[in-house]
Amino acid sequence: MEQLRRGVALPEIHLAPPAPDSERAADLMDRLQRAGRGLAALPDAQDDATTAPQVPRRGPPCSV
Protein backbone atom coordinates (compact mmCIF):
# COMPACT_ATOMS: atom_id res chain seq x y z
CA MET A 1 0.00 0.00 0.00
CA GLU A 2 2.86 2.36 0.73
CA GLN A 3 4.16 1.94 -2.82
CA LEU A 4 0.76 2.73 -4.27
CA ARG A 5 0.47 5.80 -2.09
CA ARG A 6 3.89 7.03 -3.28
CA GLY A 7 2.95 6.41 -6.91
CA VAL A 8 5.19 3.42 -7.59
CA ALA A 9 3.77 1.39 -10.47
CA LEU A 10 2.83 -2.23 -10.06
CA PRO A 11 4.87 -4.75 -12.07
CA GLU A 12 3.54 -5.54 -15.51
CA ILE A 13 1.63 -8.80 -15.70
CA HIS A 14 2.13 -11.22 -18.63
CA LEU A 15 -0.34 -14.04 -18.88
CA ALA A 16 0.50 -17.31 -20.56
CA PRO A 17 -1.31 -17.96 -23.84
CA PRO A 18 -4.52 -19.98 -23.38
CA ALA A 19 -3.34 -22.74 -25.75
CA PRO A 20 0.31 -23.73 -26.24
CA ASP A 21 1.69 -23.08 -29.71
CA SER A 22 3.67 -26.21 -30.63
CA GLU A 23 5.21 -24.70 -33.78
CA ARG A 24 6.46 -21.70 -31.86
CA ALA A 25 7.80 -23.97 -29.09
CA ALA A 26 9.63 -26.13 -31.66
CA ASP A 27 11.13 -23.01 -33.27
CA LEU A 28 12.28 -21.77 -29.87
CA MET A 29 13.83 -25.15 -29.09
CA ASP A 30 15.71 -25.11 -32.42
CA ARG A 31 17.03 -21.61 -31.73
CA LEU A 32 18.10 -22.62 -28.22
CA GLN A 33 19.91 -25.70 -29.56
CA ARG A 34 21.74 -23.62 -32.19
CA ALA A 35 22.75 -21.08 -29.57
CA GLY A 36 23.94 -23.85 -27.26
CA ARG A 37 26.05 -25.41 -30.00
CA GLY A 38 27.50 -21.98 -30.79
CA LEU A 39 28.44 -21.45 -27.16
CA ALA A 40 29.90 -24.94 -26.89
CA ALA A 41 32.10 -24.25 -29.93
CA LEU A 42 33.68 -21.18 -28.30
CA PRO A 43 37.16 -21.68 -26.90
CA ASP A 44 37.34 -22.27 -23.18
CA ALA A 45 38.88 -19.41 -21.20
CA GLN A 46 41.14 -21.97 -19.50
CA ASP A 47 42.57 -23.00 -22.88
CA ASP A 48 44.24 -19.61 -23.28
CA ALA A 49 45.51 -19.48 -19.72
CA THR A 50 48.84 -21.05 -19.01
CA THR A 51 50.99 -21.68 -15.99
CA ALA A 52 54.10 -22.25 -18.10
CA PRO A 53 57.03 -19.95 -17.33
CA GLN A 54 57.37 -16.93 -19.58
CA VAL A 55 60.21 -17.14 -22.09
CA PRO A 56 61.84 -13.80 -22.96
CA ARG A 57 61.73 -12.87 -26.62
CA ARG A 58 64.99 -12.81 -28.53
CA GLY A 59 65.31 -9.65 -30.52
CA PRO A 60 67.78 -6.96 -31.41
CA PRO A 61 69.55 -5.42 -28.42
CA CYS A 62 67.98 -2.29 -27.05
CA SER A 63 69.95 0.92 -27.31
CA VAL A 64 69.19 3.68 -24.87
N, CA and C of each residue as an Amber inpcrd file, in Angstrom:
protein
   192
   0.8270000  -1.1950000   0.0000000   0.0000000   0.0000000   0.0000000
   0.8620000   1.2460000   0.0000000   1.9830000   1.1970000   0.6850000
   2.8600000   2.3590000   0.7320000   3.3630000   2.7040000  -0.6700000
   3.6860000   1.6850000  -1.4640000   4.1590000   1.9410000  -2.8220000
   3.0710000   2.5830000  -3.6650000   1.8550000   2.1360000  -3.5120000
   0.7570000   2.7250000  -4.2690000   0.5480000   4.1760000  -3.8560000
   0.6740000   4.4430000  -2.5740000   0.4740000   5.8040000  -2.0950000
   1.5560000   6.7280000  -2.6430000   2.7930000   6.2160000  -2.7720000
   3.8890000   7.0270000  -3.2840000   3.8930000   7.0910000  -4.8070000
   3.0360000   6.3530000  -5.4540000   2.9460000   6.4140000  -6.9060000
   3.8680000   5.4470000  -7.6250000   4.3510000   4.4230000  -6.9390000
   5.1910000   3.4230000  -7.5860000   4.2770000   2.4740000  -8.3550000
   4.6080000   2.2300000  -9.6230000   3.7680000   1.3900000 -10.4730000
   3.8910000  -0.0780000 -10.0860000   2.8210000  -0.7920000 -10.2750000
   2.8280000  -2.2310000 -10.0600000   3.5840000  -2.9050000 -11.2100000
   4.1880000  -4.0540000 -10.9780000   4.8740000  -4.7500000 -12.0740000
   3.8840000  -5.1590000 -13.1590000   4.3840000  -5.1670000 -14.3780000
   3.5350000  -5.5360000 -15.5100000   3.2610000  -7.0380000 -15.4720000
   2.0400000  -7.4020000 -15.7580000   1.6300000  -8.8050000 -15.7040000
   1.5680000  -9.3600000 -17.1250000   2.1810000 -10.5280000 -17.3360000
   2.1280000 -11.2160000 -18.6310000   1.4770000 -12.5720000 -18.3960000
   0.3500000 -12.7730000 -19.0200000  -0.3430000 -14.0440000 -18.8830000
   0.1270000 -15.0220000 -19.9490000   0.1370000 -16.2810000 -19.6010000
   0.4950000 -17.3100000 -20.5610000  -0.6130000 -17.4360000 -21.6000000
  -0.2690000 -17.7960000 -22.8320000  -1.3140000 -17.9630000 -23.8430000
  -2.2660000 -19.0920000 -23.4320000  -3.5390000 -18.9710000 -23.7970000
  -4.5160000 -19.9800000 -23.3850000  -4.2150000 -21.3710000 -23.9430000
  -3.6650000 -21.4490000 -25.1560000  -3.3390000 -22.7450000 -25.7520000
  -1.8770000 -22.7160000 -26.1890000  -1.1010000 -23.7290000 -25.8390000
   0.3050000 -23.7350000 -26.2440000   0.4420000 -23.7950000 -27.7640000
   1.4230000 -23.1070000 -28.2790000   1.6910000 -23.0810000 -29.7130000
   2.8790000 -24.0090000 -29.9700000   2.6170000 -25.2010000 -30.4620000
   3.6730000 -26.2060000 -30.6270000   4.6910000 -25.7920000 -31.6860000
   4.2610000 -25.1230000 -32.7420000   5.2070000 -24.6980000 -33.7770000
   6.1660000 -23.6510000 -33.2230000   5.6240000 -22.7370000 -32.4540000
   6.4620000 -21.7020000 -31.8560000   7.4180000 -22.3170000 -30.8290000
   6.9470000 -23.2860000 -30.0690000   7.7990000 -23.9680000 -29.0940000
   8.9100000 -24.7330000 -29.7960000   8.6070000 -25.3870000 -30.9070000
   9.6250000 -26.1270000 -31.6580000  10.6560000 -25.1690000 -32.2440000
  10.2090000 -24.0120000 -32.7400000  11.1260000 -23.0100000 -33.2730000
  12.0380000 -22.4870000 -32.1640000  11.4720000 -22.2290000 -30.9980000
  12.2750000 -21.7680000 -29.8700000  13.3060000 -22.8230000 -29.4680000
  12.9130000 -24.0800000 -29.4400000  13.8350000 -25.1480000 -29.0890000
  14.9760000 -25.2360000 -30.1030000  14.6650000 -25.0920000 -31.3910000
  15.7120000 -25.1070000 -32.4210000  16.6910000 -23.9580000 -32.2190000
  16.1600000 -22.7610000 -31.9460000  17.0290000 -21.6050000 -31.7280000
  17.9000000 -21.8000000 -30.4930000  17.3280000 -22.3640000 -29.4360000
  18.1050000 -22.6180000 -28.2240000  19.2080000 -23.6350000 -28.4670000
  18.8970000 -24.6810000 -29.2480000  19.9080000 -25.7000000 -29.5590000
  21.0410000 -25.0970000 -30.3900000  20.7030000 -24.2610000 -31.3800000
  21.7420000 -23.6190000 -32.1940000  22.6160000 -22.7100000 -31.3380000
  21.9890000 -21.9620000 -30.4490000  22.7520000 -21.0760000 -29.5670000
  23.6500000 -21.8880000 -28.6380000  23.1380000 -22.9960000 -28.1330000
  23.9390000 -23.8540000 -27.2640000  25.1320000 -24.4380000 -27.9850000
  24.9280000 -24.8790000 -29.2240000  26.0450000 -25.4100000 -30.0030000
  27.0730000 -24.3200000 -30.2830000  26.5870000 -23.1030000 -30.5530000
  27.5040000 -21.9830000 -30.7940000  28.3370000 -21.6720000 -29.5620000
  27.7050000 -21.6990000 -28.4050000  28.4410000 -21.4480000 -27.1630000
  29.4210000 -22.5760000 -26.8680000  29.0180000 -23.8050000 -27.1430000
  29.8980000 -24.9400000 -26.8880000  31.1250000 -24.9100000 -27.8040000
  30.9910000 -24.3030000 -28.9800000  32.1010000 -24.2480000 -29.9280000
  33.1080000 -23.1520000 -29.5760000  32.7520000 -22.2420000 -28.6800000
  33.6750000 -21.1790000 -28.3010000  34.8410000 -21.7710000 -27.5160000
  36.0180000 -21.1580000 -27.6630000  37.1590000 -21.6780000 -26.9010000
  36.9580000 -21.4440000 -25.4060000  37.4340000 -22.3690000 -24.6340000
  37.3420000 -22.2690000 -23.1810000  38.3500000 -21.2360000 -22.6980000
  37.9740000 -20.4320000 -21.7340000  38.8770000 -19.4120000 -21.1960000
  40.1190000 -20.0590000 -20.6010000  39.9930000 -21.2670000 -20.0910000
  41.1360000 -21.9670000 -19.5040000  42.1230000 -22.4310000 -20.5700000
  41.6590000 -22.5700000 -21.8180000  42.5650000 -23.0040000 -22.8800000
  43.6420000 -21.9540000 -23.1500000  43.2870000 -20.6840000 -23.0070000
  44.2380000 -19.6080000 -23.2760000  45.1550000 -19.3540000 -22.0840000
  44.6970000 -19.7030000 -20.9110000  45.5060000 -19.4760000 -19.7180000
  46.6130000 -20.5250000 -19.6470000  47.7350000 -20.1140000 -19.1310000
  48.8370000 -21.0540000 -19.0060000  49.5900000 -20.7850000 -17.7130000
  50.1520000 -21.8190000 -17.1780000  50.9870000 -21.6770000 -15.9890000
  52.4460000 -21.9040000 -16.3500000  52.7220000 -22.0320000 -17.6440000
  54.1000000 -22.2490000 -18.0960000  54.9170000 -20.9810000 -17.8380000
  56.2020000 -21.1310000 -17.5570000  57.0350000 -19.9470000 -17.3300000
  57.1520000 -19.1210000 -18.6090000  57.2470000 -17.8360000 -18.4350000
  57.3710000 -16.9250000 -19.5750000  58.7910000 -16.9900000 -20.1250000
  58.9090000 -17.0890000 -21.4290000  60.2080000 -17.1390000 -22.0900000
  60.4510000 -15.7690000 -22.7120000  61.5790000 -15.1190000 -22.3860000
  61.8360000 -13.8020000 -22.9630000  62.0350000 -13.9050000 -24.4710000
  61.5680000 -12.8940000 -25.1620000  61.7310000 -12.8660000 -26.6220000
  63.1600000 -12.5150000 -26.9740000  63.6480000 -13.1460000 -28.0170000
  64.9920000 -12.8150000 -28.5290000  64.8170000 -11.8110000 -29.6420000
  65.4120000 -10.6740000 -29.4950000  65.3130000  -9.6480000 -30.5200000
  66.5780000  -8.8330000 -30.5650000  66.5770000  -7.7990000 -31.3540000
  67.7760000  -6.9630000 -31.4110000  68.0090000  -6.3090000 -30.0490000
  69.2680000  -6.0680000 -29.6990000  69.5490000  -5.4160000 -28.4190000
  68.9650000  -4.0130000 -28.3830000  68.5500000  -3.6250000 -27.2270000
  67.9780000  -2.2890000 -27.0530000  69.1000000  -1.2790000 -26.8600000
  68.9690000  -0.1500000 -27.5070000  69.9540000   0.9170000 -27.3100000
  69.2370000   2.0910000 -26.6710000  69.8230000   2.5850000 -25.5980000
  69.1950000   3.6810000 -24.8670000  69.8820000   4.9630000 -25.1650000
